[in-house]
């Protein structure tokens, strides 16, 4: 991901927390707010309740990789708030949870050009 794809300022986070819509799963909470830009921006909130620094950084690395591989609709600011149970969650389960939240929020690209199914 490039630097412009991240939420970097506390004002950006505050706006999404205040005005954004929420979706909840057992592993995390997702808040999203339209941003009017041609790209979607991401942010992660992983508190000390999740674990020590090594654990929190691992969760953020996994989330970044999942979002790197997931095609999203442009024009959204999205924050993922990790719950403590994410510290012991495997990659596949975490990816399933993230994709479920994005799907429920209708933020996944419907006609992803990278996937072509041929019927020949």
C-alpha positions in Angstrom: 0.0 0.0 0.0 1.1 3.5 -0.7 1.2 6.2 2.0 -1.8 8.0 0.6 -3.9 4.9 1.2 -3.7 5.3 5.0 -5.5 7.5 7.5 -2.6 9.4 9.1 -4.0 12.3 11.1 -6.0 12.1 14.3 -8.6 14.4 12.8 -9.3 11.8 10.1 -9.7 9.1 12.7 -12.0 11.3 14.8 -14.2 12.1 11.9 -14.7 8.4 11.0 -15.3 7.5 14.6 -17.9 10.3 15.0 -19.8 10.2 11.7 -18.9 6.7 10.3 -21.2 3.7 10.2 -20.2 0.6 12.1 -20.2 -3.1 11.3 -19.3 -5.7 14.0 -17.9 -9.2 14.0 -16.5 -11.4 16.8 -12.9 -10.4 15.9 -13.2 -6.7 15.1 -15.3 -3.6 14.5 -15.2 -1.8 11.2 -16.2 1.9 10.8 -16.5 3.4 7.4 -17.3 6.9 6.0 -17.4 8.2 2.4 -14.5 10.5 1.8 -15.2 11.9 -1.7 -11.8 10.8 -3.0 -10.9 8.5 -5.9 -9.3 6.0 -3.5 -10.1 4.3 -0.2 -8.0 5.0 2.9 -7.4 2.6 5.8 -6.6 2.9 9.5 -6.1 0.4 12.2 -6.8 0.7 15.9 -5.1 -2.1 18.0 -5.2 -1.3 21.7 -2.9 -2.6 24.4 -5.7 -5.0 25.4 -4.8 -7.0 22.3 -1.3 -7.7 23.6 2.2 -6.3 23.8 3.8 -4.4 20.9 4.9 -7.5 19.0 1.4 -8.9 19.0 -0.2 -5.6 18.1 2.2 -5.1 15.2 1.6 -8.7 14.0 -2.2 -8.0 13.9 -1.6 -4.8 12.0 0.7 -6.5 9.5 -1.9 -9.2 8.9 -4.6 -6.6 8.3 -2.5 -4.6 5.9 -1.8 -7.7 3.9 -5.4 -8.7 3.8 -6.4 -5.3 2.6 -3.6 -5.2 0.0 -5.1 -8.4 -1.6 -8.7 -7.3 -1.3 -10.2 -5.1 -4.1 -12.3 -2.3 -2.5 -14.7 0.3 -3.8 -12.9 3.7 -4.0 -14.0 6.7 -2.0 -14.1 5.4 1.6 -12.3 6.0 4.9 -12.2 2.7 6.8 -11.0 2.0 10.3 -10.6 -1.6 11.6 -10.7 -1.8 15.4 -9.2 -5.1 16.7 -10.7 -6.9 19.6 -8.4 -8.8 22.0 -9.3 -12.2 20.5 -7.5 -11.2 17.3 -4.2 -11.8 19.0 -4.6 -15.5 18.8 -6.5 -15.7 15.4 -4.9 -17.3 12.4 -4.6 -15.5 9.1 -7.4 -17.4 7.3 -9.9 -16.7 10.0 -9.0 -13.0 10.1 -9.2 -12.7 6.4 -12.6 -14.3 6.4 -13.8 -11.9 9.1 -12.5 -8.8 7.2 -14.0 -9.9 3.9 -17.3 -10.6 5.7 -17.4 -7.1 7.2 -16.5 -5.5 3.9 -19.1 -7.5 2.1 -21.8 -6.6 4.6 -20.9 -2.9 4.1 -20.9 -3.4 0.3 -17.4 -2.1 0.0 -16.0 -5.0 -2.0 -15.5 -4.4 -5.8 -18.3 -6.3 -7.5 -16.6 -6.9 -10.9 -13.0 -7.4 -10.0 -11.0 -7.3 -13.2 -8.2 -9.4 -11.7 -10.4 -12.5 -11.7 -11.6 -13.9 -15.0 -13.7 -17.0 -15.0 -13.7 -18.7 -18.4 -16.4 -21.2 -19.4 -14.5 -22.8 -22.2 
